[in-house]
Amino acid sequence: MIYTTLLNIAIFQGIVLGLIILKSSIFNSNSNKYLAYLLFTLSILLLNHVFQIEDAFTSYPFLRLIDHIEWVFLLPVFIFLFIINRIDDTVKSKQKFYLCFIPFAYSAILNITYDLDRVAGIYTIPESGIELIKILGLVQLVLAVTFIPFLPLYSYFVIRHLKDSQEKKWIIGLLTIVSLLLFAWLITSLIGLFLEYDIFPAMSVLALSATFIIHWTAYIGIYKYKLAKNKDAVYHFLNNDLAVSYGNLQIVENSTPEEYKEAITADNLYFKKLEVLCQEHHIYTDSTLNREKVAEKLGISPGYVSQIINTITGDNFAHYINQYRVEAVKEMITSSEYENYNLLTMGLESGFTSKTTFYKAFKKVTGQTPNEYKNTSK
């Protein structure tokens, strides 16, 4: 059946694309991992629909344990977390992310508890328990009607914090498609529940629409370079690291880390920008500076930040930043402006978080302790 084949292709593509996003250092970031989880969730929903078409639940009734879990509760969560992790830390710090998973956890526990009786036959729920589950089921319905529309709408409010207009445009497009799918699913489900219509044909159309999200994410997210902003790196990734054929969805690993490193040279645009940030803007003085913050400033993934620094300098991220901090301390030591500062204060002013890390880094870079350097520089 052509329809089932299309669904199976989308399922496989969603899993493959999700793994690429999670495993590749080019695409892997705190925000993109939630996009990968979104693709996995869509794949599970499509797989359950295929099971229903093929009547797999009759032959393998235990599959209903997976089917009865309301995976749809995760779709608005993952698209929201994808967006919220692409904005600045001041906005992210105000969010209690774990609360987003409460509706899904509630639904999963409720349905699994019921299915352990109805499907697995592990125990028998008494009549009073059945009545309680029905009441709790109404709570689940209320959660679906309120939570599923609310979180996408709130995501539109949050998305205004994105500074990159091109990035904002593509994410708004993705959010709109997912939101329309969720609203259509919710309306269809309510019609089936209250009017007792056969909603299977409508759900089949929605399943086909869900495949579009997977294909569209592959095209816009990777081919159009929106998940990773270094186009040269993505081009190398697509043509050397992984040969991806969306016709038959085969993936062939055919490269080594050394081959990838050869694509990074000292004139790398992002490395030059990082040097400017350190030399002119002194970002190293931020004691909370990490790969994620630098990646956000450069518009690339944290993994690619590490690759650039390691390939060009031979150092890891921490040592690279600490070298700038040590140089700043050395300048303070030889400057009369800071003669009343003690060494630890100089270290903390330069971005070190403690005396131990300061002394250890200084010794590693210069071969001397701060005191030894101060004495020899006089």
C-alpha positions in Angstrom: 0.0 0.0 0.0 1.5 3.3 -1.1 0.1 5.2 1.9 1.7 2.8 4.4 5.0 3.0 2.5 5.0 6.7 2.7 4.5 6.5 6.5 7.2 3.9 6.9 9.7 6.1 4.9 8.8 9.1 7.1 9.2 7.0 10.3 12.6 5.9 9.2 13.7 9.3 8.1 12.5 10.9 11.4 14.6 8.4 13.4 17.6 8.8 11.1 17.4 12.6 11.1 17.0 12.7 14.9 20.1 10.5 15.3 22.1 12.8 13.0 21.1 15.8 15.0 22.0 14.1 18.3 25.2 12.5 17.2 26.8 15.1 14.9 28.9 17.7 16.6 27.8 20.2 13.9 24.1 20.0 14.8 24.2 18.9 18.4 23.2 21.6 20.9 20.9 22.1 23.8 18.1 23.4 21.6 18.6 21.0 18.6 18.3 17.9 20.8 14.7 18.8 21.6 14.1 19.0 17.9 15.5 15.5 17.6 13.1 14.4 20.4 10.2 16.0 18.5 11.1 13.9 15.4 11.3 10.8 17.5 7.9 11.5 19.0 6.4 12.0 15.6 7.9 8.7 14.4 6.4 6.9 17.4 2.9 8.4 16.6 3.2 7.4 12.9 4.4 3.9 13.9 1.3 3.5 16.1 -0.8 4.5 13.2 0.9 2.0 11.0 0.3 -0.7 13.6 -3.4 0.2 13.5 -3.6 0.0 9.7 -1.9 -3.3 9.7 -4.0 -4.6 12.6 -0.9 -5.4 14.5 -2.6 -4.9 17.9 -4.7 -8.1 17.3 -1.6 -10.2 16.8 0.6 -8.4 19.4 -1.8 -6.9 22.0 1.0 -5.7 24.2 1.7 -3.0 21.6 -1.4 -1.3 22.9 0.6 -0.4 26.0 2.6 1.9 23.7 -0.3 3.0 21.6 -2.5 4.1 24.5 0.2 6.5 25.8 -0.7 10.0 24.7 2.6 10.8 23.0 0.9 13.9 21.5 1.4 15.6 24.9 5.2 15.7 24.1 4.9 17.5 20.8 4.1 21.0 22.2 6.7 20.4 25.0 9.6 19.6 22.6 8.8 22.5 20.2 8.6 24.9 23.2 11.9 23.6 24.6 13.6 23.8 21.2 12.6 27.5 21.0 13.4 28.4 24.7 16.9 27.0 24.4 17.7 29.2 21.5 17.2 32.4 23.4 19.3 34.1 26.0 20.0 32.8 29.5 18.0 35.5 31.2 14.8 34.3 29.6 15.6 30.6 30.0 16.3 30.9 33.7 12.7 32.0 34.3 11.3 28.8 33.0 10.5 25.7 35.1 10.9 23.2 32.3 9.9 20.1 34.2 6.4 21.4 34.6 5.9 20.9 30.9 6.1 17.1 31.2 3.4 16.8 33.9 0.5 16.3 31.5 2.4 13.6 29.6 3.6 11.9 32.8 0.0 12.0 34.3 -1.5 10.5 31.1 1.2 7.8 30.8 0.8 6.7 34.4 -3.0 6.7 34.1 -3.1 4.7 30.8 -0.4 2.2 31.8 -2.2 1.6 35.1 -5.4 0.8 33.2 -3.7 -1.3 30.5 -1.9 -3.5 33.1 -5.4 -4.8 33.8 -7.1 -4.5 30.4 -4.2 -5.5 28.2 -1.6 -7.3 30.3 -3.9 -8.9 32.9 -1.4 -8.5 35.6 -4.1 -7.5 38.1 -7.8 -6.8 38.2 -9.0 -3.3 39.0 -12.2 -3.3 41.1 -15.3 -1.5 40.0 -14.6 1.4 42.4 -11.1 1.7 40.8 -12.7 1.8 37.3 -14.9 4.6 38.3 -11.9 6.5 39.7 -10.0 6.0 36.5 -12.9 7.4 34.5 -12.8 10.5 36.7 -9.1 10.8 36.3 -9.7 10.3 32.5 -11.8 13.5 32.6 -8.8 15.3 34.1 -6.7 14.0 31.3 -9.2 15.4 28.8 -9.1 18.8 30.5 -5.3 18.8 30.3 -5.5 18.0 26.6 -8.0 20.8 25.9 -6.0 23.4 27.9 -2.3 22.4 27.7 -2.0 21.4 24.0 -3.3 24.8 22.7 -1.7 26.8 25.4 2.0 25.8 25.0 2.2 26.5 21.3 0.5 29.9 21.8 2.9 30.7 24.6 5.8 29.7 22.3 4.7 32.4 19.9 5.1 34.9 22.7 8.5 33.6 23.7 9.9 33.5 20.2 10.0 37.3 20.1 13.2 37.0 22.2 15.1 35.5 19.2 17.4 38.1 17.8 18.3 36.5 14.4 15.5 37.4 12.0 16.4 34.5 9.6 16.4 32.0 12.4 13.1 33.4 13.8 11.5 33.1 10.4 12.3 29.4 10.0 11.3 28.6 13.6 8.0 30.4 13.3 7.3 28.3 10.2 8.1 25.1 12.1 6.0 26.2 15.1 3.1 27.1 12.9 3.1 23.7 11.2 3.3 21.8 14.5 0.6 24.0 16.0 -1.8 23.5 13.1 -1.3 19.7 13.4 -1.9 19.7 17.1 -5.1 21.9 16.8 -6.4 19.6 14.0 -5.7 16.5 16.1 -7.4 18.0 19.2 -10.5 19.0 17.2 -10.8 15.7 15.5 -10.4 13.8 18.7 -13.1 15.8 20.4 -15.5 15.3 17.5 -14.9 11.6 17.7 -15.3 11.5 21.5 -18.5 13.6 21.8 -20.2 13.0 18.4 -19.1 9.3 18.1 -17.9 9.8 14.5 -15.4 7.5 12.9 -12.3 9.7 12.9 -9.9 7.1 11.4 -10.0 8.7 7.9 -9.3 12.2 9.4 -6.4 10.8 11.5 -5.0 9.2 8.4 -4.8 12.6 6.8 -3.2 14.1 9.9 -0.6 11.2 9.9 0.2 12.1 6.3 0.6 15.7 7.4 2.9 14.7 10.1 5.3 13.2 7.6 5.5 16.6 6.0 7.0 18.0 9.2 9.8 15.4 9.1 10.6 16.0 5.4 10.4 19.8 5.9 12.7 19.8 8.9 15.2 17.7 6.9 15.1 20.2 4.0 15.0 23.5 5.9 16.9 22.4 8.9 19.9 20.7 7.2 19.8 21.5 3.5 19.0 25.1 4.1 21.5 25.3 7.0 19.3 26.5 9.8 20.2 24.0 12.5 24.0 24.6 12.0 24.9 28.0 10.7 28.3 27.2 9.3 27.5 26.4 5.7 30.9 25.1 4.8 30.8 22.6 7.7 27.3 21.4 6.8 28.3 21.1 3.1 31.3 18.9 4.2 29.1 17.0 6.5 26.5 16.2 3.9 29.0 15.3 1.2 31.7 13.5 3.1 30.8 12.6 6.7 27.4 11.1 5.8 26.1 10.2 2.3 22.4 10.6 2.8 20.0 9.6 0.1 16.5 10.6 0.8 15.3 8.5 -2.1 16.0 5.2 -0.4 17.0 6.6 3.0 20.4 4.8 3.2 23.1 6.3 5.3 26.7 5.3 4.8 29.5 6.2 7.2 32.6 6.9 5.1 34.8 9.4 6.9 37.1 9.8 9.8 37.5 12.7 12.3 40.8 13.6 10.7 39.1 14.2 7.4 36.7 16.5 9.0 39.4 18.4 10.8 41.1 19.2 7.5 38.1 21.4 6.6 39.0 23.8 9.5 41.8 26.2 9.0 43.2 29.2 10.8 41.2 31.6 8.6 38.0 30.0 9.7 35.4 32.8 10.0 34.1 31.7 13.4 37.6 31.3 14.9 38.4 34.9 13.8 35.2 36.1 15.4 36.1 34.2 18.6 39.5 35.9 18.6 37.8 39.3 18.3 35.4 38.5 21.2 38.4 37.5 23.4 40.9 40.2 22.3 38.5 43.2 22.0 35.4 42.4 24.0 37.3 40.3 26.7 34.5 37.7 27.1 36.9 35.5 29.0 36.4 37.8 32.1 32.9 36.2 32.5 33.6 33.5 35.1 30.5 31.6 33.9 31.7 31.5 30.3 31.2 28.1 28.7 31.0 26.5 25.3 27.3 27.0 25.1 27.6 30.8 25.6 30.3 31.1 23.1 28.4 28.9 20.6 25.4 31.2 21.0 27.5 34.3 20.3 29.0 32.7 17.2 25.8 31.1 16.0 27.2 27.6 15.8 26.9 24.4 17.9 29.0 23.9 21.1 30.6 20.8 19.5 31.7 22.8 16.5 33.3 25.4 18.9 35.4 22.7 20.4 36.4 21.3 17.0 37.5 24.7 15.8 39.6 25.4 18.8 41.1 21.9 19.0 41.9 21.8 15.3 43.4 25.3 15.0 45.2 25.7 18.4 45.6 22.1 19.6 44.0 23.1 22.9 40.7 22.3 24.5 38.1 25.1 25.1 39.0 25.6 28.8 42.7 25.9 28.2 42.2 28.3 25.3 40.1 30.6 27.4 42.4 30.3 30.4 45.3 31.4 28.2 43.6 34.8 27.7 42.9 35.0 31.4 46.5 34.3 32.3 47.7 36.9 29.8 45.3 39.4 31.4 46.8 38.7 34.8 50.3 39.1 33.5 49.4 42.5 32.1 48.0 43.5 35.5 51.1 42.3 37.3 53.4 44.5 35.2 51.0 47.5 35.2 51.4 50.2 37.9 47.6 50.7 37.8 47.1 47.4 39.5 50.0 47.5 42.0 47.6 47.6 45.0 45.7 44.5 43.8 46.6 41.2 45.3 47.2 38.2 42.9 44.0 36.4 43.7 41.9 39.6 43.0 43.7 39.8 39.6 42.8 36.2 38.9 39.2 36.7 39.8 39.0 39.9 37.8 40.3 38.0 34.8 37.5 35.4 35.0 38.9 32.6 37.2 36.5 31.2 39.7 38.8 30.3 42.5 42.4 30.5 43.8 42.9 26.8 42.9 41.9 27.1 39.3 43.8 30.4 38.9 47.1 29.0 40.2 46.8 25.7 38.4 46.0 27.4 35.0 48.7 30.1 35.5 51.3 27.4 36.3 50.2 25.4 33.2 50.5 28.3 30.8 53.7 30.0 32.2 55.5 27.3 34.0 55.5 29.5 37.1 53.2 30.3 39.9 51.7 33.8 40.0 54.1 34.8 42.9 57.1 33.5 41.0 56.1 35.4 37.9 55.5 38.6 39.9 59.0 38.3 41.5 60.8 37.7 38.2 58.9 40.5 36.4 60.1 43.2 38.8 
